[in-house]
Amino acid sequence: MKRCSMLLACCCLCGCANLGQVTLHPETTTGYFSAHRTGVEQCLETEALNQRLRLEADDPLPGGVDRFNLLNAQAEVVAWIEVAGFSHHETSAQFYYAPDRPAIAQAVATMIARCGSVSG
């Protein structure tokens, strides 16, 4: 009984992370945008839908970094995105995705290319 209670306590304290399809050693890509963060996030959301994916907000990171999960049609996490402003009208987005998912890598590249022309 003591072991069961210790196991339950460990599970509660450690928590669980849903890695989805991203894996423990993801591929990373960074996009730079000449636009305010909210405009970039709106563009990424629109372009995700155009790629038949969905952007879902996650808990923000310290320092004003917004986090998102990129979900496929089955609601599986296929990428993580961290969006941060680094000057008044410039934004960066860091994408994390599984290295063995070329379709996701292509979707990320398309999202960056299309949102790279966002202005404002």
Backbone as a chain_set.jsonl record, in Angstrom:
{"seq": "MKRCSMLLACCCLCGCANLGQVTLHPETTTGYFSAHRTGVEQCLETEALNQRLRLEADDPLPGGVDRFNLLNAQAEVVAWIEVAGFSHHETSAQFYYAPDRPAIAQAVATMIARCGSVSG", "coords": {"N": [[0.824, -1.189, 0.0], [1.974, 1.189, 0.744], [3.804, 1.575, -1.319], [2.108, 2.002, -3.492], [0.923, 4.446, -2.794], [3.179, 6.072, -2.817], [3.909, 5.902, -5.512], [1.699, 7.089, -6.735], [1.93, 9.673, -5.68], [4.37, 10.448, -6.838], [3.701, 10.454, -9.56], [1.823, 12.507, -9.613], [3.385, 14.706, -8.847], [5.401, 14.792, -10.778], [4.104, 15.039, -13.23], [2.822, 14.879, -16.604], [3.834, 14.993, -19.953], [2.533, 15.685, -23.081], [3.936, 14.713, -25.823], [3.106, 14.256, -28.346], [3.553, 13.926, -31.799], [6.019, 15.041, -31.897], [8.443, 14.247, -30.669], [11.337, 13.513, -28.547], [13.692, 14.638, -29.48], [13.513, 17.023, -31.355], [13.408, 18.473, -34.68], [14.374, 21.783, -35.549], [13.219, 24.959, -36.651], [13.526, 28.344, -37.465], [11.631, 31.245, -37.93], [11.648, 34.575, -39.136], [10.003, 37.664, -38.885], [8.768, 40.717, -40.201], [6.837, 42.201, -38.548], [4.327, 42.958, -36.076], [3.869, 40.926, -33.157], [1.179, 39.959, -32.7], [-0.001, 40.147, -35.244], [1.586, 38.352, -36.686], [1.001, 35.958, -35.321], [-1.732, 35.715, -35.946], [-1.556, 35.396, -38.711], [-0.072, 32.987, -38.852], [-1.962, 31.276, -37.732], [-4.024, 31.369, -39.662], [-2.627, 30.366, -41.908], [-1.974, 27.84, -40.964], [-4.508, 26.648, -40.961], [-4.919, 26.668, -43.723], [-3.121, 24.712, -44.408], [-4.381, 22.517, -43.531], [-4.183, 22.133, -40.815], [-4.171, 22.979, -37.304], [-3.861, 25.671, -35.071], [-3.218, 25.849, -31.662], [-3.438, 27.567, -28.675], [-1.044, 27.516, -26.032], [0.293, 27.372, -22.681], [1.922, 30.413, -21.88], [5.447, 31.255, -22.029], [7.961, 32.455, -19.711], [8.994, 35.891, -19.985], [7.448, 36.885, -22.012], [6.921, 35.167, -24.167], [4.911, 33.57, -26.446], [3.288, 30.442, -26.651], [2.387, 27.733, -28.796], [0.553, 24.863, -29.915], [0.712, 22.872, -32.768], [-1.692, 21.237, -34.464], [-2.82, 18.223, -36.07], [-5.385, 16.839, -38.295], [-6.407, 14.804, -36.745], [-6.235, 15.77, -34.234], [-3.728, 15.509, -33.061], [-0.644, 16.494, -31.654], [1.63, 17.934, -33.746], [3.631, 19.724, -33.998], [5.468, 22.196, -32.118], [5.253, 25.635, -31.363], [6.948, 28.623, -30.684], [6.5, 31.969, -30.136], [7.874, 35.163, -30.281], [8.352, 38.638, -29.751], [11.06, 40.624, -30.9], [11.86, 43.15, -31.352], [10.429, 46.414, -31.841], [8.716, 46.15, -34.143], [9.253, 43.586, -35.075], [9.278, 40.05, -35.198], [9.925, 36.763, -34.011], [9.646, 33.266, -34.664], [9.872, 30.114, -33.362], [9.953, 26.849, -34.444], [9.249, 23.521, -33.608], [9.514, 20.186, -34.507], [8.961, 16.738, -35.476], [11.767, 15.0, -36.795], [11.388, 13.059, -38.724], [9.172, 13.653, -40.248], [8.388, 14.746, -43.075], [6.214, 16.035, -44.305], [5.205, 17.74, -42.373], [7.412, 19.382, -41.982], [7.431, 20.647, -44.474], [4.953, 21.968, -44.353], [5.476, 23.763, -42.262], [7.553, 25.286, -43.446], [6.096, 26.47, -45.52], [4.23, 27.975, -44.057], [5.969, 29.811, -42.82], [7.056, 31.09, -45.089], [4.773, 32.276, -46.273], [3.809, 33.932, -44.241], [5.907, 35.56, -43.873], [5.704, 37.824, -45.362], [4.004, 39.425, -44.003], [2.951, 42.56, -42.925], [3.252, 45.381, -40.742]], "CA": [[0.0, 0.0, 0.0], [2.871, 2.333, 0.817], [4.366, 1.753, -2.66], [1.067, 2.585, -4.349], [0.768, 5.859, -2.464], [4.389, 6.75, -3.278], [3.819, 5.962, -6.965], [0.686, 8.095, -7.042], [2.512, 10.976, -5.354], [5.387, 10.745, -7.863], [3.004, 10.772, -10.807], [1.205, 13.823, -9.464], [4.423, 15.725, -8.769], [6.185, 14.835, -12.012], [3.282, 15.46, -14.354], [3.01, 14.174, -17.865], [3.888, 15.881, -21.109], [2.082, 15.077, -24.314], [4.86, 15.069, -26.887], [2.476, 14.068, -29.642], [4.469, 13.386, -32.802], [7.196, 15.898, -31.947], [9.563, 13.426, -30.173], [12.231, 14.136, -27.571], [14.786, 15.315, -30.178], [12.876, 17.585, -32.547], [14.045, 19.355, -35.655], [13.942, 23.148, -35.267], [13.283, 25.953, -37.708], [13.164, 29.668, -36.97], [11.161, 32.214, -38.911], [11.724, 35.975, -38.716], [8.919, 38.393, -39.533], [8.751, 42.17, -40.002], [5.473, 42.531, -38.138], [4.056, 42.81, -34.655], [3.609, 39.528, -32.787], [-0.223, 39.55, -32.885], [-0.225, 39.951, -36.677], [2.252, 37.103, -37.073], [0.225, 34.839, -34.768], [-2.955, 35.584, -36.745], [-1.175, 34.833, -40.008], [0.263, 31.571, -38.653], [-3.215, 30.545, -37.52], [-4.683, 31.26, -40.966], [-1.851, 29.475, -42.772], [-2.134, 26.48, -40.441], [-5.78, 26.152, -41.495], [-4.707, 26.404, -45.155], [-2.348, 23.466, -44.478], [-5.238, 21.504, -42.875], [-3.691, 21.993, -39.452], [-4.831, 23.914, -36.401], [-3.004, 26.245, -34.041], [-3.886, 25.866, -30.358], [-2.618, 28.282, -27.692], [-0.557, 26.782, -24.871], [0.711, 28.293, -21.633], [3.066, 31.224, -22.303], [6.722, 31.117, -21.326], [8.407, 33.724, -19.132], [9.621, 36.816, -20.924], [6.521, 37.284, -23.071], [6.948, 34.241, -25.3], [3.663, 32.831, -26.62], [3.493, 29.068, -27.136], [1.261, 27.124, -29.494], [0.661, 23.511, -30.444], [0.185, 22.709, -34.113], [-2.417, 19.963, -34.435], [-3.307, 17.691, -37.344], [-6.825, 16.599, -38.337], [-6.751, 13.86, -35.676], [-5.969, 16.512, -32.996], [-2.437, 15.114, -32.516], [0.36, 17.554, -31.709], [2.651, 17.625, -34.75], [4.711, 20.706, -33.843], [5.336, 23.246, -31.109], [5.693, 26.931, -31.881], [7.173, 29.674, -29.694], [6.503, 33.247, -30.849], [8.338, 36.256, -29.422], [8.783, 39.868, -30.388], [12.419, 40.946, -30.495], [11.969, 44.602, -31.448], [9.084, 47.006, -31.897], [7.897, 45.593, -35.229], [9.842, 42.353, -35.586], [8.858, 38.879, -34.429], [10.519, 35.484, -34.405], [8.872, 32.08, -34.306], [10.681, 28.892, -33.327], [9.118, 25.676, -34.702], [9.832, 22.239, -33.204], [8.728, 19.108, -35.107], [9.683, 15.474, -35.605], [12.637, 15.0, -37.975], [10.955, 12.071, -39.718], [7.859, 14.075, -40.759], [8.634, 15.748, -44.125], [5.002, 16.811, -44.599], [5.132, 18.805, -41.37], [8.502, 20.306, -42.314], [6.963, 21.426, -45.625], [3.887, 22.858, -43.871], [6.143, 24.822, -41.496], [8.234, 26.144, -44.412], [5.059, 27.234, -46.218], [3.701, 28.96, -43.11], [6.976, 30.86, -42.663], [7.154, 31.839, -46.353], [3.572, 33.081, -46.5], [3.667, 34.944, -43.198], [7.063, 36.434, -43.931], [5.331, 39.063, -46.029], [3.086, 40.163, -43.156], [3.493, 43.876, -42.575], [2.509, 46.075, -39.697]], "C": [[0.866, 1.25, 0.0], [3.481, 2.62, -0.561], [3.356, 2.416, -3.594], [0.91, 4.074, -4.072], [1.985, 6.657, -2.91], [4.362, 6.921, -4.803], [2.82, 7.036, -7.393], [1.232, 9.495, -6.785], [3.55, 11.378, -6.402], [4.737, 11.152, -9.175], [2.386, 12.163, -10.748], [2.251, 14.931, -9.475], [5.185, 15.878, -10.072], [5.389, 15.35, -13.191], [3.584, 14.643, -15.588], [3.012, 15.198, -18.983], [3.444, 15.094, -22.331], [3.001, 15.549, -25.429], [4.226, 14.974, -28.256], [3.454, 13.403, -30.592], [5.795, 14.132, -32.84], [8.472, 15.141, -31.575], [10.443, 14.208, -29.198], [13.366, 14.92, -28.222], [14.254, 15.924, -31.473], [13.837, 18.348, -33.45], [13.555, 20.766, -35.325], [14.133, 24.031, -36.495], [12.846, 27.274, -37.106], [12.741, 30.542, -38.133], [11.245, 33.608, -38.319], [10.74, 36.779, -39.547], [9.02, 39.877, -39.212], [7.326, 42.603, -39.704], [5.356, 42.353, -36.632], [3.622, 41.374, -34.366], [2.164, 39.108, -33.034], [-0.548, 39.317, -34.356], [0.386, 38.655, -37.183], [1.456, 35.904, -36.567], [-1.07, 34.628, -35.542], [-2.659, 34.977, -38.105], [-0.84, 33.35, -39.88], [-0.988, 30.726, -38.447], [-3.951, 30.327, -38.838], [-3.955, 30.271, -41.871], [-1.882, 28.026, -42.271], [-3.426, 25.875, -40.978], [-5.662, 25.84, -42.988], [-3.924, 25.116, -45.381], [-3.106, 22.288, -43.859], [-4.707, 21.117, -41.504], [-4.409, 23.034, -38.595], [-3.842, 24.367, -35.345], [-3.798, 26.344, -32.744], [-2.948, 26.535, -29.351], [-2.263, 27.366, -26.531], [-0.158, 27.815, -23.822], [1.916, 29.1, -22.109], [4.307, 30.939, -21.459], [7.084, 32.461, -20.691], [9.062, 34.61, -20.198], [8.728, 37.206, -22.081], [6.549, 36.417, -24.309], [5.622, 33.473, -25.335], [3.975, 31.455, -27.193], [2.206, 28.554, -27.767], [1.588, 25.676, -29.807], [0.067, 23.542, -31.842], [-0.403, 21.311, -34.182], [-2.823, 19.538, -35.838], [-4.809, 17.44, -37.255], [-7.302, 15.637, -37.254], [-6.506, 14.467, -34.291], [-4.704, 16.031, -32.286], [-1.468, 16.287, -32.656], [1.45, 17.131, -32.694], [3.811, 18.613, -34.697], [4.395, 21.626, -32.669], [5.861, 24.519, -31.729], [5.831, 27.904, -30.718], [7.347, 30.979, -30.458], [6.897, 34.354, -29.875], [8.687, 37.47, -30.271], [10.209, 40.166, -29.955], [12.775, 42.395, -30.793], [10.549, 45.123, -31.65], [8.185, 46.379, -32.959], [8.536, 44.369, -35.86], [9.525, 41.208, -34.624], [9.621, 37.662, -34.928], [9.596, 34.363, -33.947], [9.784, 30.866, -34.428], [9.728, 27.705, -33.457], [9.891, 24.422, -34.31], [8.937, 21.138, -33.763], [9.609, 17.878, -35.279], [10.524, 15.473, -36.877], [12.199, 14.035, -39.067], [9.564, 12.382, -40.28], [8.041, 15.146, -41.841], [7.398, 16.583, -44.467], [4.851, 17.972, -43.615], [6.224, 19.839, -41.632], [8.093, 21.203, -43.486], [5.874, 22.403, -45.213], [4.48, 24.033, -43.097], [6.831, 25.793, -42.452], [7.239, 27.024, -45.163], [4.486, 28.313, -45.318], [4.681, 30.117, -42.948], [7.051, 31.723, -43.92], [5.954, 32.753, -46.546], [3.398, 34.172, -45.467], [4.854, 35.884, -43.155], [6.77, 37.762, -44.585], [4.313, 39.872, -45.231], [3.722, 41.504, -42.833], [2.655, 44.48, -41.461], [3.051, 45.791, -38.395]], "O": [[0.545, 2.244, -0.653], [3.655, 3.782, -0.928], [3.713, 3.285, -4.39], [0.779, 4.872, -4.999], [1.846, 7.803, -3.338], [4.751, 7.969, -5.319], [3.087, 7.803, -8.318], [1.017, 10.403, -7.588], [3.596, 12.539, -6.808], [5.184, 12.097, -9.826], [2.425, 12.908, -11.727], [2.018, 15.99, -10.057], [5.577, 16.989, -10.431], [5.936, 16.026, -14.062], [4.497, 13.817, -15.6], [2.257, 16.169, -18.942], [3.915, 13.984, -22.582], [2.856, 16.666, -25.923], [4.737, 15.541, -29.222], [4.111, 12.427, -30.231], [6.615, 13.883, -33.724], [9.516, 15.416, -32.167], [10.297, 15.422, -29.052], [13.952, 15.789, -27.576], [14.511, 15.406, -32.559], [14.908, 18.794, -33.039], [12.425, 20.926, -34.864], [15.078, 23.866, -37.265], [11.898, 27.318, -36.322], [13.392, 30.581, -39.177], [10.95, 33.807, -37.141], [10.649, 36.603, -40.762], [9.323, 40.252, -38.079], [6.689, 43.285, -40.507], [6.177, 41.686, -36.001], [3.075, 40.696, -35.235], [1.931, 38.007, -33.531], [-1.29, 38.392, -34.685], [-0.208, 37.948, -37.998], [1.257, 34.937, -37.303], [-1.471, 33.487, -35.773], [-3.418, 34.142, -38.597], [-1.272, 32.543, -40.703], [-1.067, 29.597, -38.93], [-4.445, 29.231, -39.104], [-4.584, 29.437, -42.522], [-1.823, 27.092, -43.071], [-3.441, 24.72, -41.403], [-6.237, 24.862, -43.466], [-4.05, 24.494, -46.435], [-2.551, 21.204, -43.684], [-4.765, 19.96, -41.088], [-5.16, 23.863, -39.107], [-3.085, 23.567, -34.794], [-4.916, 26.86, -32.73], [-1.8, 26.118, -29.194], [-3.074, 26.546, -26.101], [-0.266, 29.016, -24.067], [2.844, 28.531, -22.685], [4.219, 30.45, -20.333], [6.559, 33.497, -21.101], [9.61, 34.117, -21.184], [9.204, 37.804, -23.047], [6.228, 36.89, -25.399], [5.26, 32.806, -24.366], [4.804, 31.311, -28.09], [1.1, 28.886, -27.34], [2.754, 25.306, -29.947], [-0.967, 24.17, -32.069], [0.3, 20.32, -33.983], [-3.13, 20.374, -36.689], [-5.438, 17.785, -36.255], [-8.476, 15.655, -36.885], [-6.562, 13.757, -33.286], [-4.602, 16.126, -31.063], [-1.479, 16.989, -33.667], [2.109, 16.107, -32.507], [4.862, 18.365, -35.288], [3.241, 21.81, -32.281], [6.8, 24.494, -32.525], [4.943, 28.002, -29.871], [8.221, 31.094, -31.317], [6.333, 34.471, -28.787], [9.242, 37.347, -31.363], [10.55, 39.991, -28.785], [13.894, 42.822, -30.508], [9.588, 44.354, -31.63], [7.014, 46.108, -32.695], [8.378, 44.137, -37.059], [9.507, 41.382, -33.405], [9.924, 37.546, -36.116], [8.862, 34.502, -32.968], [10.388, 30.629, -35.475], [8.795, 27.572, -32.665], [11.066, 24.286, -34.65], [7.729, 21.146, -33.523], [10.836, 17.963, -35.234], [10.049, 15.9, -37.929], [12.602, 14.184, -40.221], [8.86, 11.48, -40.733], [7.868, 16.332, -41.562], [7.535, 17.735, -44.88], [4.417, 19.06, -43.994], [5.982, 21.04, -41.515], [8.385, 22.399, -43.477], [5.865, 23.546, -45.67], [4.037, 25.17, -43.258], [6.706, 27.007, -42.286], [7.514, 28.198, -45.412], [4.277, 29.444, -45.759], [4.272, 31.278, -42.94], [7.104, 32.949, -43.829], [6.119, 33.904, -46.949], [2.885, 35.243, -45.789], [4.809, 36.905, -42.469], [7.506, 38.729, -44.388], [3.811, 40.887, -45.715], [4.906, 41.57, -42.504], [1.492, 44.123, -41.273], [2.546, 46.294, -37.392]]}, "num_chains": 1, "name": "protein.A"}
